[in-house]
Amino acid sequence: MIPLTLSGSMLLTARISAPDRPAAGVWVRLRVDTGATWAVVDPAVLRGLGLTPCGVDLVQGLGGPATPAPVYVVTLDLGASGRLDRVPVVALPIPADVGVQGLFGDNLLDRGLLIRDGPRRQWSFRLTRPSG
C-alpha cells in the first residue's frame, strides 16, 4: 500500500461518508492530532451527510471540563492509504478560521503507522489493521 504523504503541518484530506452511502461523501481536511483520544468532525459536516448520532461520550480538552458529545459512525476514504469503514467520530464545533473540518485522533491512528521524516518535514500514514 502506498503511504499517504501529509504536509509538515500534519494535514490530510479524506472523503467522509455515511457507511451505507459511500458515494454521497464529501471531502474534508483533517489535522492529525496524536493527543486527541477521539477523531472529531464538525457537526455541520455530519448533518450535511444526513447522519444521526449513535450515542454520546464525554470528551475533555486540555484543562477543560468533560463535555458530552454526540458520537457518529462514518466511513473515511484515505485514498491510496485505504479506507476506514464504520469508525466512530465525535461531533464538536471546529472554528472556521483553523482551515480544517476535524481531527484525525488516536482511535484512527491506532489502525495504522504514522511516520515523521524530520529532515524532509514530511509525514506519512498507512493502515496496518483491517477496517471495521
N, CA, C and O atoms as a printed pandas DataFrame, in Angstrom:
     atom_number atom_name residue_name chain_id  residue_number  x_coord  y_coord  z_coord
0              1         N          MET        A               1    0.833   -1.176    0.000
1              2        CA          MET        A               1    0.000    0.000    0.000
2              3         C          MET        A               1    0.878    1.240    0.000
3              4         O          MET        A               1    1.887    1.291    0.703
4              5         N          ILE        A               2    0.499    2.234   -0.783
5              6        CA          ILE        A               2    1.257    3.480   -0.881
6              7         C          ILE        A               2    0.924    4.360    0.312
7              8         O          ILE        A               2   -0.252    4.599    0.585
8              9         N          PRO        A               3    1.939    4.854    1.039
9             10        CA          PRO        A               3    1.645    5.727    2.174
10            11         C          PRO        A               3    1.030    7.043    1.727
11            12         O          PRO        A               3    1.350    7.554    0.654
12            13         N          LEU        A               4    0.157    7.582    2.542
13            14        CA          LEU        A               4   -0.428    8.895    2.319
14            15         C          LEU        A               4    0.556    9.911    2.857
15            16         O          LEU        A               4    0.882    9.877    4.044
16            17         N          THR        A               5    1.037   10.813    2.022
17            18        CA          THR        A               5    2.003   11.809    2.468
18            19         C          THR        A               5    1.264   13.020    2.991
19            20         O          THR        A               5    0.393   13.569    2.316
20            21         N          LEU        A               6    1.608   13.428    4.177
21            22        CA          LEU        A               6    0.979   14.569    4.825
22            23         C          LEU        A               6    1.921   15.752    4.768
23            24         O          LEU        A               6    3.131   15.584    4.616
24            25         N          SER        A               7    1.369   16.948    4.889
25            26        CA          SER        A               7    2.204   18.142    4.893
26            27         C          SER        A               7    2.928   18.268    6.230
27            28         O          SER        A               7    2.649   17.522    7.169
28            29         N          GLY        A               8    3.866   19.221    6.310
29            30        CA          GLY        A               8    4.600   19.444    7.542
30            31         C          GLY        A               8    3.692   19.793    8.709
31            32         O          GLY        A               8    4.065   19.595    9.866
32            33         N          SER        A               9    2.508   20.309    8.422
33            34        CA          SER        A               9    1.593   20.660    9.499
34            35         C          SER        A               9    0.619   19.525    9.806
35            36         O          SER        A               9   -0.366   19.734   10.513
36            37         N          MET        A              10    0.875   18.360    9.297
37            38        CA          MET        A              10    0.107   17.155    9.590
38            39         C          MET        A              10   -1.368   17.284    9.215
39            40         O          MET        A              10   -2.250   17.001   10.026
40            41         N          LEU        A              11   -1.623   17.707    7.998
41            42        CA          LEU        A              11   -2.979   17.779    7.478
42            43         C          LEU        A              11   -3.192   16.667    6.479
43            44         O          LEU        A              11   -2.266   16.272    5.771
44            45         N          LEU        A              12   -4.419   16.156    6.420
45            46        CA          LEU        A              12   -4.747   15.197    5.374
46            47         C          LEU        A              12   -6.151   15.481    4.869
47            48         O          LEU        A              12   -6.966   16.093    5.559
48            49         N          THR        A              13   -6.413   15.034    3.676
49            50        CA          THR        A              13   -7.734   15.166    3.075
50            51         C          THR        A              13   -8.331   13.777    2.974
51            52         O          THR        A              13   -7.675   12.842    2.516
52            53         N          ALA        A              14   -9.577   13.644    3.402
53            54        CA          ALA        A              14  -10.262   12.354    3.362
54            55         C          ALA        A              14  -11.693   12.578    2.892
55            56         O          ALA        A              14  -12.252   13.662    3.056
56            57         N          ARG        A              15  -12.269   11.550    2.314
57            58        CA          ARG        A              15  -13.675   11.600    1.921
58            59         C          ARG        A              15  -14.470   10.936    3.036
59            60         O          ARG        A              15  -14.270    9.759    3.336
60            61         N          ILE        A              16  -15.381   11.703    3.652
61            62        CA          ILE        A              16  -16.192   11.183    4.744
62            63         C          ILE        A              16  -17.592   10.919    4.214
63            64         O          ILE        A              16  -18.142   11.707    3.445
64            65         N          SER        A              17  -18.158    9.792    4.642
65            66        CA          SER        A              17  -19.495    9.434    4.164
66            67         C          SER        A              17  -20.226    8.603    5.207
67            68         O          SER        A              17  -19.640    8.108    6.169
68            69         N          ALA        A              18  -21.522    8.470    4.979
69            70        CA          ALA        A              18  -22.313    7.528    5.761
70            71         C          ALA        A              18  -21.887    6.129    5.326
71            72         O          ALA        A              18  -21.675    5.905    4.134
72            73         N          PRO        A              19  -21.756    5.179    6.258
73            74        CA          PRO        A              19  -21.296    3.840    5.880
74            75         C          PRO        A              19  -22.146    3.170    4.802
75            76         O          PRO        A              19  -21.627    2.391    4.002
76            77         N          ASP        A              20  -23.435    3.464    4.774
77            78        CA          ASP        A              20  -24.305    2.834    3.780
78            79         C          ASP        A              20  -24.449    3.657    2.500
79            80         O          ASP        A              20  -25.155    3.247    1.578
80            81         N          ARG        A              21  -23.773    4.839    2.436
81            82        CA          ARG        A              21  -23.839    5.689    1.250
82            83         C          ARG        A              21  -22.464    6.272    0.924
83            84         O          ARG        A              21  -22.309    7.493    0.925
84            85         N          PRO        A              22  -21.462    5.434    0.645
85            86        CA          PRO        A              22  -20.113    5.972    0.430
86            87         C          PRO        A              22  -20.000    6.897   -0.777
87            88         O          PRO        A              22  -19.119    7.756   -0.805
88            89         N          ALA        A              23  -20.861    6.745   -1.762
89            90        CA          ALA        A              23  -20.779    7.611   -2.951
90            91         C          ALA        A              23  -21.267    9.023   -2.658
91            92         O          ALA        A              23  -20.980    9.945   -3.422
92            93         N          ALA        A              24  -21.995    9.205   -1.571
93            94        CA          ALA        A              24  -22.545   10.521   -1.236
94            95         C          ALA        A              24  -21.663   11.275   -0.249
95            96         O          ALA        A              24  -22.147   12.148    0.471
96            97         N          GLY        A              25  -20.398   10.955   -0.209
97            98        CA          GLY        A              25  -19.499   11.578    0.757
98            99         C          GLY        A              25  -19.030   12.955    0.331
99           100         O          GLY        A              25  -19.279   13.401   -0.789
100          101         N          VAL        A              26  -18.347   13.615    1.251
101          102        CA          VAL        A              26  -17.758   14.930    0.989
102          103         C          VAL        A              26  -16.299   14.905    1.434
103          104         O          VAL        A              26  -15.916   14.136    2.315
104          105         N          TRP        A              27  -15.498   15.758    0.810
105          106        CA          TRP        A              27  -14.090   15.856    1.160
106          107         C          TRP        A              27  -13.918   16.799    2.340
107          108         O          TRP        A              27  -14.519   17.873    2.381
108          109         N          VAL        A              28  -13.095   16.394    3.297
109          110        CA          VAL        A              28  -12.790   17.212    4.470
110          111         C          VAL        A              28  -11.288   17.239    4.691
111          112         O          VAL        A              28  -10.562   16.318    4.315
112          113         N          ARG        A              29  -10.846   18.322    5.312
113          114        CA          ARG        A              29   -9.444   18.421    5.745
114          115         C          ARG        A              29   -9.409   18.104    7.229
115          116         O          ARG        A              29  -10.184   18.653    8.012
116          117         N          LEU        A              30   -8.508   17.218    7.603
117          118        CA          LEU        A              30   -8.363   16.801    8.997
118          119         C          LEU        A              30   -6.935   17.069    9.456
119          120         O          LEU        A              30   -5.978   16.861    8.710
120          121         N          ARG        A              31   -6.811   17.526   10.678
121          122        CA          ARG        A              31   -5.487   17.707   11.280
122          123         C          ARG        A              31   -5.183   16.455   12.105
123          124         O          ARG        A              31   -5.986   16.046   12.944
124          125         N          VAL        A              32   -4.031   15.857   11.863
125          126        CA          VAL        A              32   -3.605   14.708   12.660
126          127         C          VAL        A              32   -3.278   15.217   14.055
127          128         O          VAL        A              32   -2.470   16.131   14.220
128          129         N          ASP        A              33   -3.910   14.621   15.055
129          130        CA          ASP        A              33   -3.727   15.066   16.436
130          131         C          ASP        A              33   -3.436   13.850   17.308
131          132         O          ASP        A              33   -4.347   13.130   17.715
132          133         N          THR        A              34   -2.148   13.633   17.590
133          134        CA          THR        A              34   -1.739   12.470   18.377
134          135         C          THR        A              34   -2.144   12.587   19.836
135          136         O          THR        A              34   -2.036   11.613   20.581
136          137         N          GLY        A              35   -2.606   13.753   20.261
137          138        CA          GLY        A              35   -3.057   13.927   21.638
138          139         C          GLY        A              35   -4.561   13.790   21.800
139          140         O          GLY        A              35   -5.071   13.822   22.920
140          141         N          ALA        A              36   -5.268   13.639   20.701
141          142        CA          ALA        A              36   -6.723   13.503   20.762
142          143         C          ALA        A              36   -7.105   12.034   20.849
143          144         O          ALA        A              36   -6.708   11.238   19.998
144          145         N          THR        A              37   -7.865   11.672   21.861
145          146        CA          THR        A              37   -8.320   10.293   22.009
146          147         C          THR        A              37   -9.269    9.911   20.887
147          148         O          THR        A              37   -9.211    8.798   20.363
148          149         N          TRP        A              38  -10.144   10.840   20.522
149          150        CA          TRP        A              38  -11.173   10.605   19.508
150          151         C          TRP        A              38  -10.863   11.344   18.212
151          152         O          TRP        A              38  -10.195   12.378   18.219
152          153         N          ALA        A              39  -11.349   10.810   17.113
153          154        CA          ALA        A              39  -11.444   11.588   15.879
154          155         C          ALA        A              39  -12.630   12.523   16.070
155          156         O          ALA        A              39  -13.646   12.139   16.648
156          157         N          VAL        A              40  -12.496   13.746   15.585
157          158        CA          VAL        A              40  -13.518   14.776   15.743
158          159         C          VAL        A              40  -13.887   15.307   14.363
159          160         O          VAL        A              40  -13.020   15.505   13.511
160          161         N          VAL        A              41  -15.187   15.536   14.150
161          162        CA          VAL        A              41  -15.663   16.142   12.909
162          163         C          VAL        A              41  -16.668   17.227   13.277
163          164         O          VAL        A              41  -17.475   17.058   14.191
164          165         N          ASP        A              42  -16.609   18.335   12.559
165          166        CA          ASP        A              42  -17.547   19.430   12.809
166          167         C          ASP        A              42  -18.978   18.948   12.588
167          168         O          ASP        A              42  -19.251   18.263   11.602
168          169         N          PRO        A              43  -19.892   19.296   13.488
169          170        CA          PRO        A              43  -21.280   18.836   13.361
170          171         C          PRO        A              43  -21.949   19.219   12.045
171          172         O          PRO        A              43  -22.802   18.480   11.554
172          173         N          ALA        A              44  -21.578   20.353   11.468
173          174        CA          ALA        A              44  -22.194   20.771   10.199
174          175         C          ALA        A              44  -21.902   19.766    9.086
175          176         O          ALA        A              44  -22.759   19.514    8.239
176          177         N          VAL        A              45  -20.704   19.194    9.085
177          178        CA          VAL        A              45  -20.349   18.190    8.073
178          179         C          VAL        A              45  -21.219   16.948    8.252
179          180         O          VAL        A              45  -21.747   16.410    7.279
180          181         N          LEU        A              46  -21.365   16.501    9.487
181          182        CA          LEU        A              46  -22.140   15.294    9.763
182          183         C          LEU        A              46  -23.620   15.495    9.459
183          184         O          LEU        A              46  -24.271   14.594    8.930
184          185         N          ARG        A              47  -24.156   16.670    9.788
185          186        CA          ARG        A              47  -25.553   16.969    9.442
186          187         C          ARG        A              47  -25.742   16.992    7.932
187          188         O          ARG        A              47  -26.754   16.515    7.419
188          189         N          GLY        A              48  -24.757   17.552    7.216
189          190        CA          GLY        A              48  -24.822   17.610    5.756
190          191         C          GLY        A              48  -24.863   16.235    5.112
191          192         O          GLY        A              48  -25.364   16.084    3.998
192          193         N          LEU        A              49  -24.346   15.241    5.798
193          194        CA          LEU        A              49  -24.373   13.863    5.296
194          195         C          LEU        A              49  -25.663   13.146    5.682
195          196         O          LEU        A              49  -25.891   12.006    5.276
196          197         N          GLY        A              50  -26.505   13.818    6.465
197          198        CA          GLY        A              50  -27.759   13.206    6.886
198          199         C          GLY        A              50  -27.597   12.153    7.964
199          200         O          GLY        A              50  -28.456   11.286    8.122
200          201         N          LEU        A              51  -26.511   12.218    8.703
201          202        CA          LEU        A              51  -26.250   11.225    9.754
202          203         C          LEU        A              51  -26.962   11.580   11.051
203          204         O          LEU        A              51  -27.230   12.750   11.327
204          205         N          THR        A              52  -27.259   10.577   11.826
205          206        CA          THR        A              52  -27.796   10.781   13.168
206          207         C          THR        A              52  -26.837   10.132   14.161
207          208         O          THR        A              52  -26.198    9.128   13.846
208          209         N          PRO        A              53  -26.735   10.704   15.359
209          210        CA          PRO        A              53  -25.801   10.139   16.337
210          211         C          PRO        A              53  -26.231    8.745   16.765
211          212         O          PRO        A              53  -27.417    8.413   16.780
212          213         N          CYS        A              54  -25.223    7.932   17.117
213          214        CA          CYS        A              54  -25.496    6.582   17.613
214          215         C          CYS        A              54  -25.244    6.491   19.111
215          216         O          CYS        A              54  -25.440    5.433   19.710
216          217         N          GLY        A              55  -24.811    7.595   19.722
217          218        CA          GLY        A              55  -24.547    7.600   21.146
218          219         C          GLY        A              55  -23.946    8.925   21.574
219          220         O          GLY        A              55  -23.889    9.882   20.801
220          221         N          VAL        A              56  -23.499    8.961   22.820
221          222        CA          VAL        A              56  -22.875   10.142   23.407
222          223         C          VAL        A              56  -21.693    9.673   24.239
223          224         O          VAL        A              56  -21.760    8.633   24.896
224          225         N          ASP        A              57  -20.604   10.445   24.210
225          226        CA          ASP        A              57  -19.460   10.147   25.069
226          227         C          ASP        A              57  -18.971   11.452   25.670
227          228         O          ASP        A              57  -19.247   12.530   25.144
228          229         N          LEU        A              58  -18.245   11.350   26.774
229          230        CA          LEU        A              58  -17.664   12.530   27.394
230          231         C          LEU        A              58  -16.304   12.793   26.774
231          232         O          LEU        A              58  -15.482   11.883   26.660
232          233         N          VAL        A              59  -16.064   14.030   26.373
233          234        CA          VAL        A              59  -14.765   14.426   25.818
234          235         C          VAL        A              59  -14.242   15.588   26.642
235          236         O          VAL        A              59  -15.010   16.368   27.206
236          237         N          GLN        A              60  -12.924   15.688   26.700
237          238        CA          GLN        A              60  -12.315   16.732   27.511
238          239         C          GLN        A              60  -11.087   17.271   26.815
239          240         O          GLN        A              60  -10.227   16.509   26.374
240          241         N          GLY        A              61  -11.004   18.593   26.716
241          242        CA          GLY        A              61   -9.818   19.246   26.179
242          243         C          GLY        A              61   -8.817   19.492   27.288
243          244         O          GLY        A              61   -9.040   19.108   28.436
244          245         N          LEU        A              62   -7.718   20.130   26.945
245          246        CA          LEU        A              62   -6.692   20.429   27.943
246          247         C          LEU        A              62   -7.237   21.374   28.999
247          248         O          LEU        A              62   -7.582   22.517   28.700
248          249         N          GLY        A              63   -7.312   20.903   30.213
249          250        CA          GLY        A              63   -7.719   21.734   31.321
250          251         C          GLY        A              63   -9.194   22.092   31.368
251          252         O          GLY        A              63   -9.624   22.801   32.278
252          253         N          GLY        A              64   -9.968   21.626   30.422
253          254        CA          GLY        A              64  -11.391   21.951   30.401
254          255         C          GLY        A              64  -12.221   20.859   31.039
255          256         O          GLY        A              64  -11.730   19.757   31.285
256          257         N          PRO        A              65  -13.484   21.166   31.309
257          258        CA          PRO        A              65  -14.359   20.154   31.894
258          259         C          PRO        A              65  -14.780   19.116   30.856
259          260         O          PRO        A              65  -14.783   19.393   29.657
260          261         N          ALA        A              66  -15.129   17.937   31.317
261          262        CA          ALA        A              66  -15.660   16.903   30.422
262          263         C          ALA        A              66  -17.022   17.365   29.914
263          264         O          ALA        A              66  -17.851   17.860   30.677
264          265         N          THR        A              67  -17.235   17.194   28.613
265          266        CA          THR        A              67  -18.455   17.653   27.962
266          267         C          THR        A              67  -19.058   16.502   27.173
267          268         O          THR        A              67  -18.327   15.795   26.481
268          269         N          PRO        A              68  -20.368   16.288   27.254
269          270        CA          PRO        A              68  -20.971   15.253   26.421
270          271         C          PRO        A              68  -20.942   15.668   24.948
271          272         O          PRO        A              68  -21.225   16.817   24.612
272          273         N          ALA        A              69  -20.602   14.733   24.093
273          274        CA          ALA        A              69  -20.561   14.990   22.643
274          275         C          ALA        A              69  -21.203   13.821   21.920
275          276         O          ALA        A              69  -20.972   12.667   22.281
276          277         N          PRO        A              70  -22.018   14.108   20.887
277          278        CA          PRO        A              70  -22.624   13.024   20.118
278          279         C          PRO        A              70  -21.571   12.235   19.343
279          280         O          PRO        A              70  -20.597   12.797   18.843
280          281         N          VAL        A              71  -21.784   10.933   19.255
281          282        CA          VAL        A              71  -20.892   10.031   18.519
282          283         C          VAL        A              71  -21.623    9.585   17.260
283          284         O          VAL        A              71  -22.803    9.238   17.298
284          285         N          TYR        A              72  -20.895    9.602   16.137
285          286        CA          TYR        A              72  -21.424    9.171   14.847
286          287         C          TYR        A              72  -20.539    8.052   14.311
287          288         O          TYR        A              72  -19.376    7.938   14.698
288          289         N          VAL        A              73  -21.078    7.241   13.437
289          290        CA          VAL        A              73  -20.292    6.212   12.747
290          291         C          VAL        A              73  -20.192    6.631   11.281
291          292         O          VAL        A              73  -21.200    6.925   10.637
292          293         N          VAL        A              74  -18.963    6.655   10.764
293          294        CA          VAL        A              74  -18.712    7.118    9.399
294          295         C          VAL        A              74  -17.739    6.185    8.691
295          296         O          VAL        A              74  -17.136    5.301    9.299
296          297         N          THR        A              75  -17.609    6.407    7.402
297          298        CA          THR        A              75  -16.555    5.790    6.601
298          299         C          THR        A              75  -15.621    6.907    6.153
299          300         O          THR        A              75  -16.077    7.956    5.699
300          301         N          LEU        A              76  -14.312    6.682    6.280
301          302        CA          LEU        A              76  -13.311    7.634    5.823
302          303         C          LEU        A              76  -12.460    6.984    4.748
303          304         O          LEU        A              76  -11.792    5.979    4.993
304          305         N          ASP        A              77  -12.490    7.562    3.556
305          306        CA          ASP        A              77  -11.666    7.083    2.446
306          307         C          ASP        A              77  -10.389    7.902    2.441
307          308         O          ASP        A              77  -10.428    9.119    2.259
308          309         N          LEU        A              78   -9.249    7.234    2.641
309          310        CA          LEU        A              78   -7.946    7.889    2.708
310          311         C          LEU        A              78   -7.165    7.741    1.414
311          312         O          LEU        A              78   -5.940    7.866    1.405
312          313         N          GLY        A              79   -7.864    7.477    0.328
313          314        CA          GLY        A              79   -7.190    7.339   -0.959
314          315         C          GLY        A              79   -6.289    6.124   -0.994
315          316         O          GLY        A              79   -6.709    5.020   -0.647
316          317         N          ALA        A              80   -5.035    6.327   -1.417
317          318        CA          ALA        A              80   -4.090    5.222   -1.568
318          319         C          ALA        A              80   -3.779    4.518   -0.253
319          320         O          ALA        A              80   -3.309    3.381   -0.259
320          321         N          SER        A              81   -4.037    5.181    0.877
321          322        CA          SER        A              81   -3.757    4.560    2.172
322          323         C          SER        A              81   -4.870    3.649    2.656
323          324         O          SER        A              81   -4.720    2.981    3.678
324          325         N          GLY        A              82   -5.981    3.612    1.941
325          326        CA          GLY        A              82   -7.041    2.691    2.307
326          327         C          GLY        A              82   -8.293    3.389    2.794
327          328         O          GLY        A              82   -8.458    4.600    2.643
328          329         N          ARG        A              83   -9.163    2.602    3.378
329          330        CA          ARG        A              83  -10.446    3.109    3.827
330          331         C          ARG        A              83  -10.736    2.586    5.228
331          332         O          ARG        A              83  -10.472    1.425    5.539
332          333         N          LEU        A              84  -11.274    3.446    6.051
333          334        CA          LEU        A              84  -11.703    3.082    7.393
334          335         C          LEU        A              84  -13.220    3.006    7.382
335          336         O          LEU        A              84  -13.896    4.026    7.249
336          337         N          ASP        A              85  -13.755    1.802    7.520
337          338        CA          ASP        A              85  -15.195    1.585    7.484
338          339         C          ASP        A              85  -15.770    1.579    8.890
339          340         O          ASP        A              85  -15.201    0.988    9.807
340          341         N          ARG        A              86  -16.904    2.244    9.045
341          342        CA          ARG        A              86  -17.679    2.211   10.283
342          343         C          ARG        A              86  -16.831    2.578   11.501
343          344         O          ARG        A              86  -16.763    1.824   12.472
344          345         N          VAL        A              87  -16.191    3.734   11.439
345          346        CA          VAL        A              87  -15.382    4.214   12.556
346          347         C          VAL        A              87  -16.132    5.312   13.309
347          348         O          VAL        A              87  -16.830    6.120   12.696
348          349         N          PRO        A              88  -15.990    5.343   14.638
349          350        CA          PRO        A              88  -16.664    6.378   15.414
350          351         C          PRO        A              88  -15.907    7.702   15.387
351          352         O          PRO        A              88  -14.677    7.739   15.421
352          353         N          VAL        A              89  -16.672    8.778   15.323
353          354        CA          VAL        A              89  -16.136   10.133   15.450
354          355         C          VAL        A              89  -17.078   10.900   16.374
355          356         O          VAL        A              89  -18.269   10.595   16.447
356          357         N          VAL        A              90  -16.548   11.886   17.071
357          358        CA          VAL        A              90  -17.408   12.740   17.886
358          359         C          VAL        A              90  -17.615   14.057   17.167
359          360         O          VAL        A              90  -16.751   14.520   16.422
360          361         N          ALA        A              91  -18.779   14.657   17.404
361          362        CA          ALA        A              91  -19.124   15.930   16.786
362          363         C          ALA        A              91  -18.819   17.059   17.752
363          364         O          ALA        A              91  -19.428   17.165   18.816
364          365         N          LEU        A              92  -17.870   17.899   17.370
365          366        CA          LEU        A              92  -17.544   19.097   18.136
366          367         C          LEU        A              92  -17.318   20.233   17.142
367          368         O          LEU        A              92  -16.718   20.029   16.087
368          369         N          PRO        A              93  -17.798   21.426   17.477
369          370        CA          PRO        A              93  -17.603   22.551   16.555
370          371         C          PRO        A              93  -16.120   22.860   16.355
371          372         O          PRO        A              93  -15.338   22.890   17.305
372          373         N          ILE        A              94  -15.763   23.087   15.103
373          374        CA          ILE        A              94  -14.395   23.452   14.734
374          375         C          ILE        A              94  -14.439   24.892   14.230
375          376         O          ILE        A              94  -15.184   25.182   13.294
376          377         N          PRO        A              95  -13.669   25.799   14.817
377          378        CA          PRO        A              95  -13.687   27.185   14.330
378          379         C          PRO        A              95  -13.326   27.265   12.850
379          380         O          PRO        A              95  -12.377   26.619   12.407
380          381         N          ALA        A              96  -14.067   28.043   12.095
381          382        CA          ALA        A              96  -13.872   28.136   10.643
382          383         C          ALA        A              96  -12.484   28.652   10.273
383          384         O          ALA        A              96  -11.955   28.297    9.219
384          385         N          ASP        A              97  -11.891   29.480   11.123
385          386        CA          ASP        A              97  -10.609   30.091   10.773
386          387         C          ASP        A              97   -9.413   29.149   10.908
387          388         O          ASP        A              97   -8.299   29.543   10.560
388          389         N          VAL        A              98   -9.598   27.910   11.402
389          390        CA          VAL        A              98   -8.472   26.988   11.517
390          391         C          VAL        A              98   -8.232   26.200   10.231
391          392         O          VAL        A              98   -7.190   25.560   10.091
392          393         N          GLY        A              99   -9.168   26.234    9.297
393          394        CA          GLY        A              99   -8.949   25.637    7.982
394          395         C          GLY        A              99   -9.104   24.131    7.905
395          396         O          GLY        A              99   -8.717   23.529    6.904
396          397         N          VAL        A             100   -9.661   23.501    8.936
397          398        CA          VAL        A             100   -9.921   22.070    8.907
398          399         C          VAL        A             100  -11.350   21.828    9.377
399          400         O          VAL        A             100  -11.966   22.686   10.010
400          401         N          GLN        A             101  -11.860   20.651    9.057
401          402        CA          GLN        A             101  -13.202   20.282    9.499
402          403         C          GLN        A             101  -13.172   19.205   10.579
403          404         O          GLN        A             101  -14.218   18.706   10.994
404          405         N          GLY        A             102  -11.968   18.850   11.034
405          406        CA          GLY        A             102  -11.899   17.836   12.070
406          407         C          GLY        A             102  -10.484   17.468   12.459
407          408         O          GLY        A             102   -9.501   18.014   11.959
408          409         N          LEU        A             103  -10.426   16.508   13.380
409          410        CA          LEU        A             103   -9.156   15.977   13.878
410          411         C          LEU        A             103   -9.096   14.480   13.618
411          412         O          LEU        A             103  -10.089   13.776   13.800
412          413         N          PHE        A             104   -7.955   14.000   13.199
413          414        CA          PHE        A             104   -7.684   12.586   12.986
414          415         C          PHE        A             104   -7.001   12.106   14.256
415          416         O          PHE        A             104   -5.781   12.204   14.385
416          417         N          GLY        A             105   -7.795   11.581   15.207
417          418        CA          GLY        A             105   -7.299   11.253   16.540
418          419         C          GLY        A             105   -6.816    9.826   16.700
419          420         O          GLY        A             105   -6.756    9.053   15.743
420          421         N          ASP        A             106   -6.474    9.498   17.946
421          422        CA          ASP        A             106   -5.868    8.201   18.255
422          423         C          ASP        A             106   -6.736    6.999   17.896
423          424         O          ASP        A             106   -6.206    5.948   17.535
424          425         N          ASN        A             107   -8.072    7.134   17.987
425          426        CA          ASN        A             107   -8.892    5.966   17.646
426          427         C          ASN        A             107   -8.725    5.584   16.175
427          428         O          ASN        A             107   -8.997    4.442   15.806
428          429         N          LEU        A             108   -8.282    6.516   15.331
429          430        CA          LEU        A             108   -7.983    6.196   13.932
430          431         C          LEU        A             108   -6.491    5.913   13.737
431          432         O          LEU        A             108   -6.120    5.018   12.976
432          433         N          LEU        A             109   -5.649    6.668   14.416
433          434        CA          LEU        A             109   -4.200    6.443   14.311
434          435         C          LEU        A             109   -3.815    5.050   14.791
435          436         O          LEU        A             109   -2.834    4.480   14.313
436          437         N          ASP        A             110   -4.582    4.490   15.740
437          438        CA          ASP        A             110   -4.302    3.141   16.239
438          439         C          ASP        A             110   -4.435    2.077   15.155
439          440         O          ASP        A             110   -3.993    0.946   15.356
440          441         N          ARG        A             111   -5.023    2.404   14.030
441          442        CA          ARG        A             111   -5.225    1.436   12.953
442          443         C          ARG        A             111   -4.111    1.461   11.909
443          444         O          ARG        A             111   -4.179    0.759   10.900
444          445         N          GLY        A             112   -3.092    2.272   12.160
445          446        CA          GLY        A             112   -2.056    2.369   11.148
446          447         C          GLY        A             112   -0.712    2.772   11.694
447          448         O          GLY        A             112   -0.461    2.726   12.898
448          449         N          LEU        A             113    0.137    3.166   10.785
449          450        CA          LEU        A             113    1.510    3.545   11.088
450          451         C          LEU        A             113    1.714    4.992   10.650
451          452         O          LEU        A             113    1.582    5.317    9.470
452          453         N          LEU        A             114    2.036    5.852   11.606
453          454        CA          LEU        A             114    2.321    7.258   11.343
454          455         C          LEU        A             114    3.825    7.446   11.449
455          456         O          LEU        A             114    4.428    7.112   12.469
456          457         N          ILE        A             115    4.430    7.980   10.397
457          458        CA          ILE        A             115    5.888    8.162   10.373
458          459         C          ILE        A             115    6.200    9.634   10.115
459          460         O          ILE        A             115    5.630   10.258    9.220
460          461         N          ARG        A             116    7.109   10.168   10.913
461          462        CA          ARG        A             116    7.569   11.541   10.702
462          463         C          ARG        A             116    9.005   11.495   10.201
463          464         O          ARG        A             116    9.887   10.931   10.849
464          465         N          ASP        A             117    9.224   12.096    9.043
465          466        CA          ASP        A             117   10.562   12.243    8.485
466          467         C          ASP        A             117   10.975   13.681    8.742
467          468         O          ASP        A             117   10.697   14.570    7.937
468          469         N          GLY        A             118   11.647   13.907    9.881
469          470        CA          GLY        A             118   12.012   15.254   10.299
470          471         C          GLY        A             118   12.821   16.040    9.285
471          472         O          GLY        A             118   12.450   17.169    8.963
472          473         N          PRO        A             119   13.928   15.481    8.762
473          474        CA          PRO        A             119   14.737   16.245    7.821
474          475         C          PRO        A             119   13.964   16.695    6.569
475          476         O          PRO        A             119   14.226   17.773    6.035
476          477         N          ARG        A             120   13.030   15.884    6.111
477          478        CA          ARG        A             120   12.258   16.240    4.911
478          479         C          ARG        A             120   10.966   16.994    5.255
479          480         O          ARG        A             120   10.261   17.471    4.366
480          481         N          ARG        A             121   10.668   17.095    6.562
481          482        CA          ARG        A             121    9.430   17.718    7.031
482          483         C          ARG        A             121    8.206   17.098    6.346
483          484         O          ARG        A             121    7.319   17.793    5.853
484          485         N          GLN        A             122    8.199   15.765    6.339
485          486        CA          GLN        A             122    7.097   15.022    5.751
486          487         C          GLN        A             122    6.556   14.028    6.760
487          488         O          GLN        A             122    7.268   13.559    7.649
488          489         N          TRP        A             123    5.285   13.721    6.601
489          490        CA          TRP        A             123    4.607   12.724    7.417
490          491         C          TRP        A             123    3.975   11.723    6.490
491          492         O          TRP        A             123    3.624   12.060    5.360
492          493         N          SER        A             124    3.825   10.507    6.942
493          494        CA          SER        A             124    3.070    9.529    6.159
494          495         C          SER        A             124    2.251    8.672    7.121
495          496         O          SER        A             124    2.622    8.466    8.276
496          497         N          PHE        A             125    1.142    8.188    6.613
497          498        CA          PHE        A             125    0.278    7.320    7.387
498          499         C          PHE        A             125   -0.227    6.238    6.469
499          500         O          PHE        A             125   -0.632    6.506    5.338
500          501         N          ARG        A             126   -0.203    5.001    6.961
501          502        CA          ARG        A             126   -0.787    3.906    6.188
502          503         C          ARG        A             126   -1.466    2.953    7.143
503          504         O          ARG        A             126   -1.005    2.740    8.264
504          505         N          LEU        A             127   -2.561    2.386    6.692
505          506        CA          LEU        A             127   -3.313    1.459    7.507
506          507         C          LEU        A             127   -2.555    0.155    7.655
507          508         O          LEU        A             127   -1.972   -0.352    6.696
508          509         N          THR        A             128   -2.566   -0.384    8.869
509          510        CA          THR        A             128   -1.958   -1.687    9.107
510          511         C          THR        A             128   -2.949   -2.670    9.687
511          512         O          THR        A             128   -2.701   -3.875    9.698
512          513         N          ARG        A             129   -4.090   -2.155   10.177
513          514        CA          ARG        A             129   -5.136   -3.010   10.730
514          515         C          ARG        A             129   -6.323   -3.030    9.787
515          516         O          ARG        A             129   -6.623   -2.021    9.149
516          517         N          PRO        A             130   -6.986   -4.138    9.692
517          518        CA          PRO        A             130   -8.174   -4.194    8.839
518          519         C          PRO        A             130   -9.213   -3.184    9.306
519          520         O          PRO        A             130   -9.312   -2.872   10.493
520          521         N          SER        A             131   -9.979   -2.684    8.354
521          522        CA          SER        A             131  -11.028   -1.747    8.658
522          523         C          SER        A             131  -12.197   -2.452    9.327
523          524         O          SER        A             131  -12.366   -3.666    9.214
524          525         N          GLY        A             132  -13.000   -1.653   10.029
525          526        CA          GLY        A             132  -14.217   -2.186   10.624
526          527         C          GLY        A             132  -14.188   -2.206   12.115
527          528         O          GLY        A             132  -15.156   -2.633   12.745
